[in-house]
Amino acid sequence: MNMEYTGKTSNTQKRKPKGDIKYNIDLNDEQKNAKKFIMENDITVLKGAAGSGKTILSCLIALDMFNKREIEKIIICRPAVSKEEIGFLPGGADDKLQPYIQPIHNNFYKLTNKQKVDEMIKDGVIQMIPLAYMRGHTFQDSFIIVDECQNLIHTQTELVIGRLGMRSKMVLCGDTSQVDLRNKKESGLSFLSGLDGRVKGFKVITLKENHRHPIVAEVLNIYKEFND
């Protein structure tokens, strides 16, 4: 059962769908267990190596909550940090952010109809909020995805978490082995991981299964041994 968003009325004014909503991927047991914890908590740190499915799981939960009328908006924050020098990018703010947000959009496209996703983006249901514009926001009735959170420094992590409003959830996706900051010690992900069990409604989950080509996990393990 695919729910089509028309953008004509408020999400909370629509009827809740009957039965489960079908998406283009099926969750494995690890992802189902992670989803359970995300739904039970207000802030979740979702850790895992490249290919563990952190972002696509977060996108699926966000779509599911929207389609079930549990949230109004899906907010995306992804730091514009890269080890590569790509030079000056032409265009306005949206054009400059496009390379960083496109991976998130692609995950939504994998989950459901592309036209539906593009409609949600056009109508402002799915929004990309740059870190530079975060201050002053309070996201209510929203699902906030903070992708590549290992590239947020401590003050940025604190700023983003402070935006969480009522009836909202936040998932911070990250991998400590993929820190692109010049000073890796500035990453706020390790500090966040230490909050597990100290704050009610705050949970840290680690995904271990690889969803890419099997060779990826083997090669990454060798890199991990080398870096350690």
Secondary structure by P-SEA (a helix, b strand, c coil): cbbbbcccccccccccccccccccccccaaaaaaaaaaaaccccccccccccaaaaaaaaaaaaaaaaccccbbbbbbbcccccccccccccccccccccaaaaaaaaaacccaaaaaaaaaaccbbbbccccccccccccbbbbbcccccccaaaaaaaaaaccccbbbbbbbcccccccccccccaaaaaaacccccccbbbbbbccccccaaaaaaaaaaaaaac
